[in-house]
Amino acid sequence: MDGAAAVIIGTDPITNLESPFMELNSAVQQFLPNTQNVIDGKLSEKGINFRLGRRIPQNKKLMAKAELKFRVSRAVTGGSSRQARDFEQAGELSEAEEY
């Protein structure tokens, strides 16, 4: 599955002109196996044509479970992405703990 997001990021705001109201503290990109053709887009002279696969609901469920597992592992390890990945790969979150 594919998704997209956009963020405007700046550094050192000019305090009398700019007032930042959010702080970006992490960014994650994940790929689910066997989802490369679930959403397929073709660019032609007629424009962009997208084909949506039947497995989108199942893949969204898998993505939600993967994201939850990752967030829980980050919370357990104190927020470090590398520690969270190591924790996750070590299999310390069992199927029962996912719920």
KAPEGI-V739707 format. One record per residue. N is the residue number from 0. RES is the residue in one letter. SS is DSSP state (hx for helix, st for strand, lp for the rest). PHI is phi in whole degrees, -180 to 180 (none if undefined). PSI is psi in degrees with one decimal (* if undefined). Layout:
# KAPEGI-V739707
n	res	ss	phi	psi
N	RES	SS	PHI	PSI
N	RES	SS	PHI	PSI
This chain:
# KAPEGI-V739707
n	res	ss	phi	psi
0	M	lp	none	155.6
1	D	lp	-126	143.7
2	G	lp	-146	163.1
3	A	lp	-142	154.8
4	A	lp	-150	157.1
5	A	lp	-133	143.0
6	V	lp	-141	135.7
7	I	lp	-96	121.6
8	I	lp	-120	133.7
9	G	lp	-134	166.0
10	T	lp	-127	156.4
11	D	lp	47	69.7
12	P	lp	-64	147.9
13	I	lp	-81	109.1
14	T	lp	-61	-33.8
15	N	lp	-83	-9.6
16	L	lp	-114	-33.6
17	E	lp	-119	144.2
18	S	lp	-134	91.8
19	P	lp	-64	137.6
20	F	lp	-118	-0.5
21	M	lp	-139	160.5
22	E	lp	-134	126.6
23	L	lp	-84	117.7
24	N	lp	-113	-8.0
25	S	lp	-165	157.0
26	A	lp	-143	135.6
27	V	lp	-133	139.8
28	Q	lp	-123	129.6
29	Q	lp	-130	145.5
30	F	lp	-121	131.9
31	L	lp	-93	137.0
32	P	lp	-63	147.0
33	N	lp	62	32.9
34	T	lp	-121	12.7
35	Q	lp	-63	-25.5
36	N	lp	-117	19.3
37	V	lp	-70	-40.9
38	I	st	-121	118.5
39	D	st	-121	126.0
40	G	st	-119	137.7
41	K	st	-124	133.7
42	L	st	-102	126.2
43	S	st	-139	-177.6
44	E	lp	-66	-16.9
45	K	lp	-88	-10.0
46	G	st	125	-156.3
47	I	st	-102	129.5
48	N	st	-119	121.9
49	F	st	-107	141.1
50	R	st	-117	124.2
51	L	st	-100	128.8
52	G	lp	-79	161.9
53	R	lp	-71	-19.7
54	R	lp	-86	6.6
55	I	hx	-56	-48.4
56	P	hx	-60	-42.0
57	Q	hx	-65	-41.3
58	N	hx	-70	-33.7
59	K	hx	-65	-37.1
60	K	hx	-65	-44.2
61	L	hx	-62	-41.2
62	M	hx	-65	-41.2
63	A	hx	-63	-41.9
64	K	hx	-65	-41.7
65	A	hx	-65	-41.3
66	E	hx	-66	-43.1
67	L	hx	-61	-44.5
68	K	hx	-61	-43.0
69	F	hx	-64	-44.9
70	R	hx	-64	-41.1
71	V	hx	-64	-43.1
72	S	hx	-66	-34.5
73	R	hx	-67	-39.9
74	A	hx	-65	-41.2
75	V	hx	-67	-35.9
76	T	lp	-94	5.5
77	G	lp	87	14.7
78	G	lp	97	-3.2
79	S	lp	-79	124.8
80	S	hx	-60	-43.5
81	R	hx	-65	-44.3
82	Q	hx	-63	-39.4
83	A	hx	-64	-43.4
84	R	hx	-64	-43.4
85	D	hx	-62	-42.7
86	F	hx	-61	-45.9
87	E	hx	-65	-44.3
88	Q	hx	-68	-27.0
89	A	lp	-73	-9.8
90	G	lp	76	24.8
91	E	lp	-77	-10.1
92	L	lp	-102	107.4
93	S	lp	-82	169.3
94	E	lp	-56	-39.6
95	A	hx	-65	-33.7
96	E	hx	-78	-13.5
97	E	hx	-68	-21.8
98	Y	lp	-102	*
